[in-house]
Amino acid sequence: MSEQTPTDVPTQSPVDTKTTTDTADHKGTAGTQRTESAERLARPLIRLAKVSGVATSYIDQLGTYVEIDDDVLVNVLGALGVDATSDEAIARSQAAIEEENSKRLLPSSTIVITVDGPDGDSDGDPDAPTPSPATIRLHRPETAAPVTDTAAPAPDPDAPGTADIPDEEPTVTITLEDGTELRSDPADILPDFNSGDRILTLPADLPIGYHTLHVEMAEQTADATLIVAPRRIALPEAVRTRQRWGWMTQMYSVRSRDSWGVGDYGDLKRLAADAAAKSGANFMLINPVHAGAPIPPLEPSPYLPESRRFLNVTYIRPQDVPEYADLSPADRERVDALHARVAGRNDDPNPMDLNVSWAAKREALRLIFDAPRTPERDRAFEEFKRHAGPDLDAFATWCVAFEVWGAPWEPDSWFDRTNRESPEVRALVEEHRDLFEFNRWLQWIADEQLTAAQSAAKDAGMALGLMLDMAVGVHALGADVWWSPERFAVGSVTVGCPPDFYNQQGQDWGQPPFNPRYLERTGYRVYREMVHSIFAHAGAVRIDHVLGLFRLWWIPRGRGAKGGAYVMYDHDAMLAVLAIEATRANGMVIGEDLGTVPDYVRRILADRGVLGTDVEWFARVDDSPNAGDPYKPPTDYRRQALASVTTHDLPPTAGYLEFEHVALRERLHLLSEPVEVFAASARAERQAMLDRLVEDGRLSAEAAADVPGHEQEIVEAMHAMLTATPSLLRQAALVDGTGQHATVNQPGTSDQYPNWRIPLQNASGRVVHTDEVFADPRVLSLARVMNN
């Protein structure tokens, strides 16, 4: 997913009045205008947008300056709760923001400070300067000017001042995550004689975590979430000492004879353990395993979940639930019959039927749910529910409504007529208490089985184990949105990206964005819980479209993907959450930063210890988009990156080398130019790659001249190039190991192509089962290449 560069990058607080210009890092040269004119900047609508965190212009992929239309700004502001529908409304909204600023005791409802991690400065630079103590400006409401600084230098007590410093001193209490209370020492609060504010110096030994700051000053009180995070995500020891490699796979695609027509957590457990023991892999990146719908029809895309807080229960393996062994003979026979009904599909190379598989599996799981549990198992279930808290109840309630009242996208749906406070919703849960409990139980079982897969991976010797993928957002009619619509900008906008080289019309992903104001007001609790739940089952997390930590392209309804605007997010706060959770899990964070990304974004991510993503097929010299231009040498790849040959949005490498993407796009009528033009571009691209391999001595000229006859050799040469990169992590796709040609996902399609339903196959199209993967000579040959 690619991005453009906003020309104005508002600072973190949604009510901050400062903006900066970000164009220096952009390499484009088209056009002459680079920033907004003074006349435009003086317009009330533009000023209101900027202080609200909405970018009013951007630089596109060609380096062209683009201004956002007024009607787009009005609609995006409206989605943020800022009225800009008239001149009078704009003036009222601007005045309200300024008044809110002037009355704030604290600069924000969420304050972030960074400290050395548990092992000290993870940069390892002994000459690095000692950081200054963190400070927070306590704003005195009587002063005229709003204060938005989150930190300030220690004041000069001898400086002349005009403000009248009141005699009363503020009192500050910090309540730590564990409940410990710390009260401020008067010596830690010094006056700023120029403004009348106070400067609070925080204790130097605050523990990493999520704390609460309480301030009483000038007969007012204020509270804020105080996030104390490591400055940088430290590398796990196993990665710090040497480069590591792993596999990427779509876990649902890898099936065994015990599967129910779709790969499951049991398959993942076996696959990850075998990958470590038989191929030497140190991690396995899989598709997102966020929660989907409770009953068919299921959304096949793992990147459009109903909730990112909970797990996909369709991946449960019923036979691995402990109570399966204690079923009565009659119930055991019924479960086995249900399995037999769909098990034959495990050998079928045709697209998988997720709905048939889940219908049979869910019926079996109801039988297992009704089986007696031991007291120990009952206590474990109760403990899971206690830890999951109200969010689990909310998700289970949505599942009950979905099953009893119908899918939320049906006409006159309950989704728009009810909410969490509706009496009929409470009555529904009471009436269907067993179904409510069943959906909570499914989450418990999924949690157990995914935990078991991670444990098996680590026990088999993987340095990281599972690497889980975090999707960009959730379904607009999903559980997260229905239960807590205040978390999102719901109804009037969706998320996507503006036009770029690969998607000339832009993209609209149809997902509602997080409301940055809600996140700030609530201390990013929903984001914290989501990240924590993912790290509970993983040694690393990959963030799809990592630029969403900085800004998202909001598209007003009816405007099309081109007609959007960037809304800014507090990347410091979200990176702090990632740093805390990764540190607690001894894990890593990888950001998908492909496409047109500003240099400052990559610098910030690298400084905070987030690895980037380098893909061979996209790694051109000078980031050139021209198909025939040379590929960069492997030594030019970033060290702080996950390097791979391909992505799930491209055909497997064998298919790509033989122009599977050309044939598929022509067949699906996806080309915006004559097929001959696209084919010529694909040939030039392939030739440029072959030239790089030959130049580096990884491939003979004879092999490069006969691609069909040397396809495996070329695929392995491309992976050998990965091993020459300085990248900390290298990755091979399992489909490249087996020699599969069929595309996993074709962007820009829905019903035209069976995206996310293609089973793992070999070069001849035969299904490769879980127990066969790491006995396959071709897979093991590629593993030897990756092991160098």
N, C-alpha and C positions, 0 to 999 in steps of 0.2 A: 504494500500500500504506500503510495507516494504522497508527497506533501509539497506545498508551496511556502514561500517565506513572507510572513506579514511584514509590512513596513513600519508598523507600530506595535510594540510589544508591551502591553500594560503590565505593571508590576502586580504582585500577587494578590493583594486584597481587592475584592470586587468594588470597594468604595475608595480605592486609592486615587489620588488626583494626579499622579505623576505618570508620564509615558516617556519612552525612549524610542529612538529610531534604530531599526535593525536592517541595514542593507549592506554593510561593509563585507559580510561574509559571502554574499551572493555573487556568483561568478558570471551571471548573465550580462550581456552588453547591449541587448536590444533596447531601443528607445532612448530618450534623453532624460525624461522626468524620473526621479528616483524617490521623491518624497512628496507629501501633500503640500499644496500651496498655503500661504499664510491666510488667504481668504477662506479657503476650505476649513482650515483648522479653527478659524474664528466662529464658524457656524455653530449655533447652539446644539443641533442634532449631533454633529461630529464630536463636540466636547462631551456631551452626555454619553455617547457610545464609548468613548475612550475611558471615562471614569468608571464605566460599568463593565469594563473588561472586554469590549468588543472591538476587534481590529476593523478599521474603516478603509483599509487598502491592503494590497499584498503584491508581491513580485511573483509572476507565474514562471512556468518551467523554461520559458524562452528568455527570461530576464526582463519581461515587459511589466511596467507598472500598471496596476489595475485598481480602480476605485470601486468601492461597494455602493450599489444603488441605494438611494434613500429608503425606498419601500422595504428593501431587505433589512436594513438597519432597524427600521421601525418594528418589523415583525420579530426579529431576533431579540431586540430589547423587550418586546412584549412577552416573549417566552421566558425571559429572565425576571419578569414581574416589574419591569420599568415602563411606565406609560410614556410613549413618544408620539402619540397619534395626532397631536396638534401643537402649535407653538406654545399655547398655554400649558399643555400637559408636559412639554419638555421643560419649561421653566419651573413648574412645580416639582418635577422629578429631580432636576438639578439642585433645587433648594433643599429638598428632603435629604439628598446625599450629603450636601455640605453641612446640614444641621446634624445629621447622624455622626459625621466625622468630628464635629466640634464638641459633641457630648460624650465621646468615647473616653473612658478612663484608660482603656487598653487599646493598642493599635489594631487588634483583631481578636476574633473569638477563638482562633487557633494560632498559637505562636510556636515557631519551630526554632530550636537551637541545635547545633551539631557539636559533638565532642569526640575525643579520641575513642576508638572502639575498645573492646575488652583487652585486645593485645597491643594497645597503643596506636599510634598513627600507622595505619595499614599501608601507607605509601612507602614506609621503611626508610625515609630520608632522615638521617641523624642530624642534618644541618637545618632541618625545617624550623622556622621560628615558632616559639611557643605561642599558642593562640591566646588572645586577650580574653579576659572573663566576659561571659555573655551578659549583655545589659538589655533592659527593656525600658522604654520611655513610658512613664505614667503621666497621662495628659491631664492637666488641670482644666476642667470644663469652663472656667471663667475666661480663659484666654481666648482671644478672638480667632486666631488662625487654627485651622484643623491640623492635627499632627498625625502623620501616617508612618513615621519611621518605626521599624520593629526593633531597632537597636540604635544606640547613640554612644559616642565617645564620652569618657568621663569628663565632667564639666570643669572649667577653670574657675575655682572659687574667687579668684581675684578679678575676674572679668567684670566690667561695668554692666549693670543691668537696670532695666526700668520696670520689670514686673514686680508686683507686690507679692512676696512669698508669704503665704499664710502661716500662722504659728502651728496649726495642727499638722501632724505628720501622718502620712499614710501607713496603714498596717497591711502587711502582705502575708498570706498563708499559702504554702504549697503543700497540697495533699498528694503524696506519691501513689503510684499504682497499687502498692501493697497496703495502703491506708495510713501510712506514717505521715504525721503532720510536721512541717517545718515552718517556723515563724521567723519573719525577717528580723535581722538586727538593725537598729537605727543607723548604724555605720554603713549599711549596705544601700541606703537610700539617700542620695545627695540631691540638692536642688540645682536646677538649671536656671541661673539668675536671669538669663535672657528671655525666658519664656514663662517662667513660673511652674514649669513641669518638674517632675522628679525623675531621677535616673536610678533604676533598681539594678543592682549588680547581683546576679544569681549565684548561688553556691557553686563552687567549682567541681564539687563531687556529686552532682545530681546523677542518679542512675539512669541508664537508658530505659525509655518506656514512655507511657502515656500518663501524664500527671494533670492535676487541676491547680490553676492559679487563681486565688481569690484576693481581691484588692478592695480596701475601704479607704476612701479619700474624699475630702470636701463633702461629707455627708452623702456620698454615693458609694455604691458597690458595683463590682464587675467581676465576672468569672471568665476564664478562658482555659481551653485545653492547651497544656504545655507539652509539646512533643520533643523529647530529648533523644536524638538519634546519632548513631555513628556518622562521622564525616564521610566515610567511605565504606562500602560493603567489602569486607576483607575476603580474600580468596580462601577457600578451604585448603587446609594443608596439602591434601592430595593433589590439588591443582596448582598450588603455589610452587611445588617442587618439580613438576613436569607437565608437558602438554598432554591432554587427554582426548580420546575420541569416543564416539558413540553412534548409535543407530537412530534414525527417524522412521516412524511408521504410523499408519492409521490403525489403531489397535482393533477396531471392529472388523478390519479386513482379514485378520489372521485367525483362522478357525482350526479347531481340532475336532476329533470325533465325539468329544464330550460337549461341544458347543451346541447352541440352539439355533443354528443358521447364521449367527453373527458372532464375531469375536467378543470375548468377555474378560472379566477380571481374572478368571482362572487361566485363560490363555495368556494374558499379560504376565501373570506370575511365572508361568513356565517359560515364556519367551524371554523375559528379562534375565532370569537365572541362567538360561542357556546362552544368552548373548554374552554374559560375563564369563561363564566357565568355558565355553567352546570357541568364542571369537575374541576374547580379550577386551570387549567393550566396557566403557566406564560410565555410560549413561544411555538412556533410551528416551528420546523425545516422542511424545504421543500427542494426538489431537486433544482438544479440550474435552474434559469429562464433566462439564457443567450439567445441571439438571434440565431435563426436557419435559414434555407433556406426560401426564400419568397414564393415558390410554391412547390408542391410535385415533386419528392419524398422527404419526410422529414426524417432526421436522428432521430431515436427514442431515442438515448441516450442523456440525458441532459448534460452528461459529455464530449460531443464532439460538442461544439457549433461552429457557424460560426463567432461569435464575442462575447467577454466577456464585451464589453463596453455597449451593448444595450440589450433590453429585448426580450423575446419570445412572439411574437404577436399572435401565435396560441392559447394562453390562454385568449385572449380577449373574453368577452361576448357581442355580438352585442346589445342585448336588454338593456344593461346598459349604452350604449353610449347616451348622452343626445339627440342628433339629431334623434335617433330612434323614439322618441315620436312625432317628427314633420314631419315624412315622409308622403308623399301623400298616400291616401288610396290604390292606385295601388301598390306603392313601398312597403308599409307596408304588403300588402298581399303577395308580392313576397318574402320578407324576412321571413315571417312566414311559407311560403311553403317550403323554403329552410331549415328552422329549423325542420319542421315536417319530412323532408326527412331523417334526421339523428337522430332525438330525440329518435326513438325506440331503438337505440343502447345503450341508457343509462341503460337499464335493462339487457343487454346481458353480461353474465359472461365470454364470450370468449375474447381473446385478442382484444384490441381496434385497430381500423383502423384509424390511425392519418391522413392519406392522404385523405380519404373520408370526414372525419370531417372538415379538413381545407379547402378543395375545396369548400364545401357548405358555410362555414362561411366566407371565403374570398369574395365570390360573394356577400353575404349579406353586408359585410362591404364596398364594392365598392358603393353599393346603398346608404348607410348611409353617406359615404364620400362626395357624390355628393349633399347631402341635404344642404340647406342653413344653415349657422351658425349665431348666434347673434353677434353683434359687440363685446360683452364681450368675447365670445368664440373665435372669430377671434384673439383678442388681446392676449388671453391666449396661443393660438397656436403659434403666432409669438414670444411670450416671450420664449416658450419652445424651438423653433428652435434657437433663439439667444443664450440661455444658452448652448444648446447641441453643437453648434459651427460646425467647419468644419468636425468633425468626423461623425456627423449625415449625412452630405451631402455625405461623402465617403461611408457610409454604404448604403444609399439609391441608390447611383450610382451602387454599386455592385449588389443590388437587381434588378435594372432595367436590367443590363447586363445579369443576371441569367435568367430573364423571357424572354427577347427578343432574346438573343443569345444562350440560352440553358445552361444546367448544366455545371459547370466548369470542371467536370471530363470526359466529353465526348471527343471522339477523335478530335485532332486538335482544342483544346479548345481555346477560346478567352483569357483564364486565362494566358496562356503563351505568347500570341501574343500582349497583350496590357498592359498598366499600366495607372496610374492616369494622366499622361501627354499626353497620346495618343490623337491625333486629333479626331479619331473615337469615343473615349469615350466621349469627350465633345459634339460631334455631336449627339451621342446617347441620352444624357440627354436632349439636346435641342429638339430633335424630340419627346421624350417621357416625356415631362415636367409634364404631369398630373400623369403619373405612378410614376415618381420621387417624386412628392408631396404626393401621396398616401402612399408611403412607409415611408415618414417622419411623416405623420399623424398617421399611425399605431403605431409608436413608442410613439407618444404623448398620444394616447388612452391607450396603455399598461401601460405607466407611471402613468396616472391618476387612472387606475383601481387597480394597485398594491399598489399605495399610499392609496387608499381607503380601501384596505384590511388591511394594517398596522394600519391605523387610527381606523378601527373597532375593531381590536384586542386590541389596547391600551384603547379605550373607554370602552370596555367590562371588563377591569381590568387587562389585562396582564401586567406584569412588564417589559418584553422585547418586546413582540409582535412577529413579524416574525424573524426567524433566517434563513438567506439565505446562500446557499452553493456556494462557489466559485470553479469552475472547475480548473483543472491543466493547461489546455491550450486550443487551438482552432484547428479547422480543417485546414489541410494543404492547402486546396483550398478555404478557407473561406474569408470573407470580410476583416478581419484584415490583413491577409497575403498579399492579392492582392493589397490593397491600400497602405500599408506601409511595404513592404518586408524587409526594412532595420531594422525593429524592431526585426526580427527573424533571426535565422540561418536556412535559407530556402534551401530545396532541397537535401542537402547532409547528414543531420542527422535528427533523430527523438528522442523523449523522451520516456524513459521507466524505468525499474529497473533491476538490476542483479538478478541471481537466488537466491531464498530463500527457506525456509521450505515449503511454500505454493505454490510456482511457480518455479519448479525445472529447467525450461528452461529460467527463467527470463520473463520479459514482455516488449513488444514494443507497446506503446500507439498510435504510428503513428502521433504524434503531433509535430510541429516544436517548438523548445524552444525559449524563449526570448534571444536576444543577450545581454549579460551583458555589453558589451562595449557601445552599443547604449543606454541602460538604464542610464549608468553613464554619458555619454556625454550630455544627454538631461534632466538631473535632475529627472529622473524617472517619467516624466510627464505622459506617457501612463499608468503606474501603478497607479499613483495618481488619474487619472481620472476614471479608472476602479473601484478602491476601493471606491472612493467618490460616484459613481453612485450606487453601491450596498448598501452602508450605507444610501443612500437617501430613501430607502424603508424598512429598517430593524433596529431592535434593537440589533442585533448580527449577526456576519458573521462567518461561519465555512469555514476554508480553507482546501480543500482536498489536501492531500500530502503536509503538511506544510513544510516538509524538502526541498521542492523546493525553499524556501526562502534562503536556505544555499547552496544547490548544486542540480544539476540534472544529471541524467545518460544519456549522449548523445550517441546515437547508429549510427555509420556510415551506410549508405545505403549498404545493402547486407551482413552485418556482423552477423545479428541475435542479439537477446537481450543480449546474453552472451558477445558479443564483443563490449562493450562500455567503456566509461570513465566518471568519474565525472568532471563536470565543475562547478566551484565555483561562487557563487553570493554574492553580498554585502548584507548580512542579516541585518546589521545595518541600511542600507538605507531603505529597504523594511519594517522592523519592525517600523522604524520611521514614515513612511507613514501610516501604520496601526494605530499607536498610535495617530497621528494627527487626522485622520478621525474618529476613534472610540471616541476620546475625544470630537470632534465637534458634534458627533451624540449622545453622552452619551450612547455609545454602548459597546459591548464586542466582543472579538475575540477568537474563539476556533480553535485550530489547530488539524487536524487529524494526530496523531503521532504514529499510530499503527505500529507494526513490530519491526525490529531490528534498534533501534535508539540510537545513541551515547548519553551518559549521558550529555555531555557538551551541546548538542543541547537542550535537555529538560531543563537544567539549565538556559540557555539563554532565552528560551521562557518563563519560569516561572518568571525569573527576570524582564522581560518586560511586564508581566501581561497577557500573552497569555495562555489560559487554554488548557490543554491537553485532550486526549480522552481515557477513560478507558472502556473496554467492558468485560462483565462478561465471555463470552465464551472464551476470550483470556487471562483472568487474572489468570495465573498460578503462583504458588509459584516459585520464582527464574526465572520467564519467561521461564519455561521449555516447550519444544515443544512436550513432550511425552504425548500421549492421556490419559493415566491412572493416571498421576501425579495429586496431589491435587490442588484444586483451592484456591486462597488466601482468607483470611477472609475479609469481607467488610471494616473493620477498617484499612486495609492496603492500601486502595485506596488513590489516591492523593486528597488533598483538592482542589487544583487548577485544576479541571478537569470537563469535562462533562461525567458522568457515564451513561452507558446504558447496557441493556442485550445483544443486538444484533446490527447488521448493515444491510444496504440494500444489501450487498453482500452475506448474509446468508439467508436461508429460514426463514419465520416467526418462532417464538419460538415453536409454536405448531407443525409445520412441522419438525423442527429440532429435537425435542424430539422423533418424530416418524420416523426419518431417511429419510425424504424427500430428503435430499442432496445426500444420498447414491443411492437411486433409480434413481434420476434424472441424476447423473453423469454416472451411469451404462447405462441408456437408451441413453444418448448422446455420449457414448464412450469416456468419458473424463478421465477415470482412467488409470494411468500408472502402476498399480499393480492389482492383482486379486481382484475382488469385495469382496471376503471373507476377505481379509486383511484389506481393507478399512472399511468394515462393522464392523469388530472386533475393529478397532480403534474408530469408532463412538460409539460403545457400551461402550467402556472403558471411553470415554470422557463423555458420558451421566451419567454413573455410578459415576464418580468422582464429577460431579455437584450435583447429588442426595445426595451423601455422605456429601457434604458441607452443603446442605440445612438441612439434618437430624441432622448433628452435631451441627448446629447453632440453632436448635429447631424451624425451620420455616416450617418443613414438617415432617409428621409422617412416620415411617418405613413402615407402611402398604401402604400409598399412594405411597411411592417411589418404592414399589414392584409391583405396578399396574399402570404403566404410562398411558395407554389408558383410564383407568377408572377414572384417577385423573389429566388429562392433564391441565384443567383450574387451578386447585389448584396448580399444579407445576409451571405453568407460573406465577401465582400471587406470589408464594413463591420466585421465582427468582427476581421479581420486589420488593418484600418486602426487599430483601437483599440490593437493591439499596438504600433504605431509611435509611439503617444503615451505609452507607458510609459517610465520611466527605466531599464528593465532593460538590462543590458549586452548580452545576447543575446536575439534574438527568433527564433521558429521557426515555419515553416509546414509543414503536412503535405502531402506530394506528392499524397495522395488528395484533399485539398481543392483542389489546383490542377487536377486532372483532372475533379473533380466526382463522383467515385465515391460510391455509396451503401452498398455492401456492407461489412459489419463485418469487420475483420481478425481480431479475437480477442474472443470472448465469455467473460469470466471465469465460472468455475463450471461449465464444460462440458469434455468431452473428446471422446468419440465423437459426441455429439449435434450438434456443429457443426464444420465443417472449419477450425478455428483454424490460423492461420499458413500457410494454403495458398491464400489468395485472390489471384489475379493483379491487377496494377494495371489499372483500368478507367476509362472515362469515364462521363459521366452516363447514357448509354444502355446501359451494360454491355459495350461493346466493349473488347477488350484494347488497351492503349496500350503500344507497344513502346519500347525504350530510345531509338532514334533519333527517335522521334516526340514524346517528352515535351516537349522545349524548342522544338518547333515548334508546339505546341498553343496556339492563341490564348488559351484560358482559363488555362493555366498561366502564360503570359507576362503576362497581365493581372494575375494575383495577384502575380507578381514585381514588377510596377510599383508595386503597393500597398505591398509590403514595402520597396521601395527609396524609398518616400515621395516 
